[in-house]
Amino acid sequence: MYLTNFSFRENAGQKIEWLIDKVSLSKINLIVGKNSSGKTRTLNAMSDLVSMLRGKGTSATGPVSYELLFTNNNSVMKYELAYDPETIHMERLMVEDELVLERTDAGKGRIKYESTPGSIFLEFEIPHDQLACFAKRDRLQHPFIEVIHEWAMGLRRFDFSGDLGKSRYALKSAFEAKEVDWTITNNTLVPVVTVALDLYPQFHDQVIADMQRIGYDLEDFGIIHFTERFGSTGHDRFAVYTTETGLEKQVTQRDMSQGMFRAFSVLAQLNYYIYCSHTGMVIIDDIGEGLDFSRAKQLVQLLISKAEESGIQLIMSTNDSFIMNAVDIQNWAVLMREGNKISLFNYENSREIFEEFKFTGLNNFDFYASEFFRSGLSQDELSEGSGE
């Protein structure tokens, strides 16, 4: 299942209102936009909804509403939600044209029962601050809710400009798969690497090949034990190490460059995600931050190819012109903010303009910098851009 359309409104009617209006998404998405155009806000809105669906609450400080459309195999699912920090006011789920779940702010509602043939609906009453799509999970009776929950549990978000686990170590080196917390991508990499190396013999060579493809000549990586001293007390730690071709030294994560470690962290976690047969949504904010332009482009192209091969829905964000030029504009999603409203232009909702741009002879960055994505260029601007 993948998300095809997304709307979000916060603090409606107030001076601090934000509206993300009908953002359409495809399987591969490079979100581009100027600083303060709403890239991170849009990704945060998605992440906050996922937190709610996982039963972990919200960071919202005022009234919020969502409307989402999903494609699940050959069917369409529509999910609507409105809440404030204390109460769920409305929640609706439709599969195709059938309303299968509805609840009010009192926690009362009705839900379709599917364990026996026929359209049977049951009434329920749950706490007013709980989502029905979390509280009413039942794979046998309400399988459509499990589909939504599995989508939420499958989302992985990486903040590429962040730490991604570089400063985090482990106190042991033996882990089981159930100890790997997928929901936090800036945790120590030791559990991921340890479990992946144990369960999937191809994991090691795949990560090495991926790192080599983006210009890092690695020949080995693994887990290393070391001792750091804080005052007079020694503390055992376990960390990730890498070895480069021609160098015998095992370089721990502490001594790796930030850009190299970020790339390694994303590729290690993504490969494990794929080997575990996950095909959900992967978000990577500020992709390529800290990498030179050549490696950044190669990483983006590698991530796109891996997503296409595995069926992952990939959402990346950037304002880097080199990365923009490396990605086909057919995979672009251009954000534009006007006041408190954030709109998105992509191939799905602006196909004629996107197709027109292919014949201008301009590079991808010009498509963004000139705001061609809104209404095209005038003939004078096209002549100037082509040097005539």
DAFENDA-V173711 format. One record per residue. RES is the residue in one small letter. SS is DSSP state (h for helix, s for strand, l for the rest). OMEGA is omega in whole degrees, 0 to 359 (NA if undefined). BURIAL is b if it has 24 or more other ideal C-beta (glycine too) atoms within 12 Angstrom, else e. Layout:
res & ss & omega & burial
RES & SS & OMEGA & BURIAL
RES & SS & OMEGA & BURIAL
This chain:
res & ss & omega & burial
m & l & 175 & b
y & s & 183 & b
l & s & 182 & b
t & s & 182 & b
n & s & 189 & b
f & s & 174 & b
s & s & 184 & b
f & s & 175 & b
r & s & 180 & b
e & s & 179 & b
n & l & 182 & e
a & l & 177 & e
g & l & 180 & e
q & l & 180 & e
k & l & 180 & e
i & l & 180 & e
e & l & 172 & e
w & s & 178 & b
l & s & 171 & b
i & s & 195 & b
d & s & 170 & b
k & s & 176 & b
v & s & 178 & b
s & s & 185 & b
l & l & 174 & b
s & l & 181 & b
k & l & 179 & b
i & s & 184 & b
n & s & 170 & b
l & s & 180 & b
i & s & 180 & b
v & s & 180 & b
g & l & 179 & b
k & l & 174 & e
n & l & 181 & e
s & l & 177 & e
s & l & 176 & b
g & l & 182 & b
k & h & 183 & b
t & h & 178 & b
r & h & 179 & b
t & h & 179 & b
l & h & 178 & b
n & h & 178 & b
a & h & 176 & b
m & h & 183 & b
s & h & 181 & b
d & h & 176 & b
l & h & 179 & b
v & h & 178 & b
s & h & 177 & b
m & h & 182 & b
l & h & 176 & b
r & l & 180 & b
g & l & 185 & e
k & l & 175 & e
g & l & 187 & e
t & l & 174 & b
s & l & 181 & e
a & l & 179 & b
t & l & 180 & e
g & l & 180 & e
p & l & 183 & b
v & s & 173 & b
s & s & 180 & b
y & s & 167 & b
e & s & 183 & b
l & s & 172 & b
l & s & 179 & b
f & s & 168 & b
t & s & 181 & b
n & s & 188 & b
n & l & 182 & e
n & l & 181 & e
s & s & 179 & e
v & s & 177 & e
m & s & 179 & b
k & s & 181 & b
y & s & 179 & b
e & s & 185 & b
l & s & 174 & b
a & s & 182 & b
y & s & 166 & b
d & l & 186 & e
p & l & 185 & e
e & l & 188 & e
t & l & 169 & b
i & s & 184 & b
h & s & 182 & b
m & s & 177 & b
e & s & 182 & b
r & s & 176 & b
l & s & 178 & b
m & s & 172 & b
v & s & 192 & b
e & l & 182 & e
d & l & 184 & e
e & s & 175 & e
l & s & 184 & e
v & s & 179 & b
l & s & 175 & b
e & s & 178 & b
r & s & 180 & b
t & s & 183 & e
d & l & 176 & e
a & l & 182 & e
g & l & 180 & b
k & s & 180 & e
g & s & 178 & b
r & s & 186 & b
i & s & 180 & b
k & s & 180 & b
y & s & 189 & b
e & l & 182 & b
s & l & 173 & e
t & l & 182 & e
p & l & 177 & e
g & l & 180 & e
s & l & 180 & e
i & s & 179 & e
f & s & 180 & e
l & s & 174 & e
e & s & 178 & e
f & s & 173 & b
e & s & 181 & e
i & l & 177 & b
p & l & 186 & e
h & l & 183 & e
d & l & 179 & b
q & l & 174 & b
l & l & 174 & b
a & h & 180 & b
c & h & 170 & b
f & h & 185 & b
a & h & 185 & b
k & l & 179 & b
r & l & 176 & b
d & s & 186 & e
r & l & 182 & e
l & l & 185 & e
q & l & 186 & e
h & s & 185 & b
p & h & 180 & b
f & h & 176 & b
i & h & 179 & b
e & h & 177 & b
v & h & 178 & b
i & h & 181 & b
h & h & 180 & b
e & h & 175 & b
w & h & 181 & b
a & h & 181 & b
m & h & 182 & b
g & h & 182 & b
l & l & 175 & b
r & s & 179 & b
r & s & 177 & b
f & s & 171 & b
d & s & 190 & b
f & l & 178 & b
s & l & 182 & b
g & l & 187 & b
d & l & 181 & b
l & l & 175 & b
g & l & 184 & b
k & l & 183 & b
s & l & 183 & e
r & l & 181 & b
y & l & 179 & b
a & s & 179 & b
l & l & 176 & e
k & l & 183 & e
s & l & 180 & b
a & l & 182 & e
f & l & 170 & b
e & l & 183 & e
a & h & 182 & e
k & h & 179 & e
e & h & 179 & e
v & l & 180 & b
d & l & 183 & e
w & l & 190 & b
t & l & 181 & e
i & l & 186 & b
t & l & 176 & b
n & l & 174 & b
n & l & 173 & b
t & l & 179 & b
l & l & 186 & b
v & h & 179 & b
p & h & 180 & b
v & h & 183 & b
v & h & 181 & b
t & h & 182 & b
v & h & 181 & b
a & h & 179 & b
l & h & 181 & b
d & h & 186 & e
l & h & 187 & e
y & l & 182 & b
p & l & 181 & e
q & l & 184 & e
f & h & 182 & b
h & h & 183 & b
d & h & 180 & e
q & h & 179 & b
v & h & 177 & b
i & h & 180 & b
a & h & 180 & e
d & h & 179 & b
m & h & 177 & b
q & h & 181 & b
r & h & 179 & b
i & l & 170 & b
g & l & 176 & e
y & l & 188 & b
d & l & 180 & e
l & s & 173 & b
e & s & 180 & e
d & s & 170 & b
f & s & 180 & b
g & s & 182 & b
i & s & 182 & b
i & s & 177 & b
h & s & 177 & e
f & s & 181 & e
t & s & 173 & e
e & s & 181 & e
r & s & 174 & e
f & s & 187 & e
g & l & 182 & e
s & l & 184 & e
t & s & 177 & e
g & s & 180 & e
h & s & 177 & e
d & s & 180 & e
r & s & 172 & b
f & s & 185 & b
a & s & 174 & b
v & s & 172 & b
y & s & 172 & b
t & s & 175 & b
t & s & 179 & b
e & s & 179 & b
t & l & 179 & e
g & l & 179 & e
l & l & 181 & e
e & l & 186 & e
k & l & 171 & e
q & l & 183 & b
v & s & 180 & b
t & s & 182 & b
q & h & 179 & b
r & h & 185 & e
d & h & 176 & e
m & l & 175 & b
s & l & 183 & e
q & h & 181 & e
g & h & 180 & b
m & h & 181 & b
f & h & 179 & b
r & h & 179 & b
a & h & 180 & b
f & h & 181 & b
s & h & 180 & b
v & h & 183 & b
l & h & 178 & b
a & h & 181 & b
q & h & 181 & b
l & h & 179 & b
n & h & 177 & b
y & h & 177 & b
y & h & 180 & b
i & h & 180 & b
y & h & 177 & b
c & l & 176 & b
s & l & 175 & e
h & l & 178 & b
t & l & 182 & b
g & l & 182 & b
m & s & 175 & b
v & s & 179 & b
i & s & 177 & b
i & s & 182 & b
d & s & 179 & b
d & l & 182 & b
i & l & 177 & b
g & l & 181 & b
e & l & 179 & b
g & l & 177 & b
l & l & 172 & b
d & l & 190 & e
f & h & 181 & e
s & h & 180 & e
r & h & 178 & b
a & h & 179 & b
k & h & 181 & b
q & h & 179 & b
l & h & 180 & b
v & h & 180 & b
q & h & 178 & b
l & h & 180 & b
l & h & 178 & b
i & h & 181 & b
s & h & 180 & e
k & h & 178 & b
a & h & 180 & b
e & h & 181 & e
e & h & 186 & e
s & h & 182 & b
g & l & 178 & e
i & l & 169 & b
q & s & 187 & b
l & s & 175 & b
i & s & 177 & b
m & s & 176 & b
s & s & 180 & b
t & s & 164 & b
n & l & 181 & b
d & l & 184 & b
s & h & 180 & e
f & h & 179 & b
i & h & 178 & b
m & h & 181 & b
n & h & 182 & b
a & h & 184 & b
v & l & 177 & b
d & l & 182 & e
i & h & 176 & b
q & h & 178 & b
n & h & 181 & b
w & s & 170 & b
a & s & 186 & b
v & s & 178 & b
l & s & 176 & b
m & s & 178 & b
r & s & 174 & b
e & s & 185 & e
g & l & 181 & e
n & l & 183 & e
k & s & 178 & b
i & s & 178 & b
s & s & 181 & b
l & s & 177 & b
f & s & 176 & b
n & s & 185 & b
y & l & 182 & b
e & l & 185 & b
n & l & 180 & b
s & l & 189 & b
r & h & 183 & e
e & h & 179 & e
i & h & 179 & b
f & h & 179 & b
e & h & 180 & e
e & h & 184 & e
f & h & 183 & b
k & l & 184 & e
f & l & 183 & e
t & l & 185 & b
g & l & 179 & e
l & l & 177 & b
n & l & 186 & e
n & h & 183 & b
f & h & 178 & b
d & h & 178 & b
f & h & 180 & b
y & h & 186 & b
a & h & 181 & e
s & l & 185 & b
e & l & 175 & b
f & h & 184 & b
f & h & 182 & b
r & h & 184 & e
s & h & 182 & e
g & l & 179 & b
l & l & 173 & b
s & l & 180 & e
q & h & 179 & e
d & h & 180 & e
e & h & 178 & e
l & h & 180 & e
s & h & 178 & e
e & h & 182 & e
g & h & 181 & b
s & l & 176 & e
g & l & 181 & e
e & l & NA & e
